[in-house]
């Protein structure tokens, strides 16, 4: 006759350890840390490429420095987009000031008839709007831990337009090669069908 096994109860300390372990394992990731780690990895990758370009040649030096600079800029944008930070409020005030300066520049350029001045004002205003949108997107991601749903539709539309432009470019400038490749594939598939029969 087999001995009946009774379930063993865990001690309070063991239950606390298991709760703590599962709570840490299932806790959602901090969006600010995710973005900071992403920016840091891009910066480190760019600096590694820059060191390799410095050591072994001039070929990728410009690309490496651009990657490192873009990582640092992304990191800075993340830090000034943290929802309740002092840097965010300062950044918003500076953006408002630059928007006012750009509107004044556009108005003075239009009043004096200087097209170059109006162009500078329009460029400044466009930069302010893009920075505000990018900062708002980062702030939304840090608050909600997801990308805004309406932005995904815009991204999909942008990717579709980009693919359409790419296919149009390939059809116009590389059409002969694409036709030759398609003809070669057709001949290959006909040959394989003949071998099977």
matplotlib code that plots the C-alpha trace (Angstrom):
import matplotlib.pyplot as plt

x = [0.0, 1.4, 1.8, -0.4, 1.5, 0.1, 0.8, 3.5, 2.8, 5.4, 6.7, 5.9, 9.5, 9.3, 6.0, 7.5, 10.5, 8.2, 5.9, 8.9, 10.4, 7.2, 6.3, 9.7, 9.5, 6.0, 6.3, 6.0, 9.2, 9.7, 9.3, 11.8, 14.4, 13.7, 14.1, 17.2, 18.8, 17.9, 19.5, 22.6, 23.0, 22.9, 25.4, 27.8, 27.4, 28.2, 31.3, 32.5, 32.2, 34.0, 36.9, 37.1, 37.1, 39.8, 41.9, 41.5, 40.8, 38.7, 35.9, 33.1, 34.2, 31.4, 28.7, 30.0, 30.1, 26.5, 25.3, 27.0, 25.6, 22.1, 22.2, 23.3, 20.5, 17.9, 19.1, 18.8, 15.3, 14.3, 15.6, 13.8, 10.6, 10.2, 6.7, 7.2, 10.7, 12.0, 13.8, 10.5, 9.0, 12.2, 12.1, 8.5, 9.3, 12.3, 10.2, 7.6, 10.3, 11.8, 8.3, 7.7, 11.1, 10.4, 7.0, 8.6, 11.3, 8.7, 6.7, 9.8, 10.9, 7.5, 7.3, 10.7, 10.4, 13.5, 12.7, 15.8, 14.7, 11.2, 12.8, 14.9, 11.7, 9.8, 12.7, 12.9, 9.1, 9.1, 12.0, 10.0, 6.9, 8.9, 10.7, 7.4, 5.8, 8.7, 8.9, 5.1, 5.4, 8.2, 6.2, 3.1, 5.1, 6.6, 3.1, 1.1, 3.9, 2.6, 2.7, -0.3, -2.8, -3.4, 0.4, 0.6, -1.8, 0.3, 3.4, 1.8, 0.7, 4.2, 5.8, 3.3, 4.1, 7.8, 7.5, 5.5, 8.2, 10.9, 9.1, 8.4, 12.1, 13.2, 10.7, 11.9, 15.7, 16.2, 13.3, 15.6, 17.4, 14.1, 12.6, 15.8, 15.6, 11.9, 12.6, 15.4, 13.1, 10.4, 12.9, 14.2, 10.7, 9.7, 12.9, 12.1, 8.6, 9.9, 12.3, 9.5, 7.3]
y = [0.0, 3.4, 6.1, 9.1, 12.3, 15.4, 18.7, 20.6, 24.2, 26.8, 29.0, 32.7, 33.5, 31.1, 32.7, 36.2, 35.1, 33.6, 36.7, 39.0, 37.0, 36.7, 40.4, 41.5, 39.1, 40.2, 44.0, 46.1, 47.8, 51.5, 53.3, 56.0, 53.4, 51.7, 54.9, 55.8, 52.4, 52.7, 56.1, 55.0, 51.9, 54.0, 56.4, 53.6, 51.9, 55.2, 55.8, 52.2, 52.7, 56.1, 54.4, 51.7, 54.3, 56.3, 53.2, 51.4, 54.1, 57.1, 55.2, 55.2, 58.1, 60.5, 57.8, 56.8, 60.3, 60.9, 57.8, 58.9, 62.4, 61.2, 58.9, 61.8, 64.0, 61.3, 60.8, 64.6, 64.6, 61.8, 63.6, 66.9, 65.0, 63.3, 64.2, 65.9, 67.1, 70.7, 70.3, 69.7, 72.9, 74.8, 73.2, 74.2, 77.8, 77.9, 76.4, 79.1, 81.7, 80.3, 80.1, 83.8, 84.7, 82.7, 84.4, 87.8, 86.9, 85.8, 89.0, 91.3, 89.4, 89.8, 93.5, 94.4, 92.1, 90.0, 86.5, 85.0, 86.3, 84.8, 81.5, 81.5, 82.2, 79.4, 77.0, 77.9, 77.5, 74.1, 73.0, 74.2, 72.3, 69.1, 69.3, 69.9, 66.9, 64.6, 65.6, 65.1, 61.6, 60.7, 62.1, 60.1, 56.9, 57.5, 58.1, 55.3, 52.8, 52.5, 54.4, 56.5, 54.5, 57.3, 57.5, 53.9, 54.6, 57.6, 55.4, 52.7, 55.2, 56.7, 53.2, 52.4, 55.7, 55.1, 51.6, 53.0, 55.6, 52.9, 50.6, 53.6, 54.5, 50.9, 50.6, 53.8, 53.5, 49.8, 48.4, 46.6, 44.6, 43.7, 42.4, 40.3, 38.9, 38.0, 36.4, 34.3, 33.2, 32.2, 30.2, 28.5, 27.5, 26.2, 24.1, 22.7, 21.8, 20.0, 18.0, 16.9, 15.6]
z = [0.0, -1.0, 1.4, 0.8, 0.0, 1.6, 0.0, 1.9, 2.8, 2.1, 4.9, 4.9, 3.9, 0.9, -0.2, 0.1, -2.1, -4.7, -4.7, -5.0, -7.8, -9.9, -9.2, -10.6, -13.5, -14.6, -13.8, -16.9, -18.1, -17.4, -20.8, -19.7, -19.1, -22.4, -24.4, -22.4, -23.0, -26.7, -27.0, -25.0, -27.2, -30.4, -28.9, -27.9, -31.3, -33.1, -30.9, -31.5, -35.3, -34.9, -33.0, -35.7, -38.4, -36.7, -36.2, -39.6, -42.1, -43.2, -45.0, -42.3, -40.2, -41.3, -40.9, -37.5, -36.2, -37.5, -35.7, -32.4, -32.7, -33.4, -30.4, -28.2, -29.6, -29.1, -25.5, -24.9, -26.4, -24.1, -21.0, -21.8, -22.6, -19.2, -18.1, -14.8, -15.0, -14.8, -18.1, -19.8, -18.6, -19.6, -23.0, -23.5, -22.6, -24.9, -27.8, -27.2, -27.3, -30.5, -32.1, -31.3, -32.7, -35.9, -36.4, -35.9, -38.4, -40.9, -40.4, -40.7, -43.8, -45.4, -44.4, -45.7, -48.8, -47.8, -49.0, -47.3, -43.9, -44.3, -45.4, -42.2, -40.1, -41.8, -41.3, -37.6, -37.2, -38.9, -36.6, -33.5, -34.6, -35.3, -32.0, -30.1, -31.9, -31.3, -27.6, -27.3, -28.8, -26.4, -23.5, -24.5, -24.7, -21.3, -19.8, -21.5, -22.4, -25.9, -29.2, -30.0, -32.1, -34.7, -35.2, -36.3, -39.1, -40.2, -40.0, -42.1, -44.7, -44.8, -45.2, -48.0, -49.8, -49.4, -50.9, -53.7, -54.4, -54.2, -56.7, -59.0, -58.9, -59.5, -62.4, -64.1, -63.6, -63.1, -65.2, -67.7, -64.9, -63.2, -66.5, -67.2, -63.7, -64.0, -67.4, -65.9, -63.1, -65.6, -67.6, -64.5, -63.3, -66.7, -66.7, -63.2, -64.3, -67.4, -65.2, -62.9, -65.8]

ax = plt.figure().add_subplot(projection="3d")
ax.plot(x, y, z, "-o")
ax.set_aspect("equal")
plt.show()
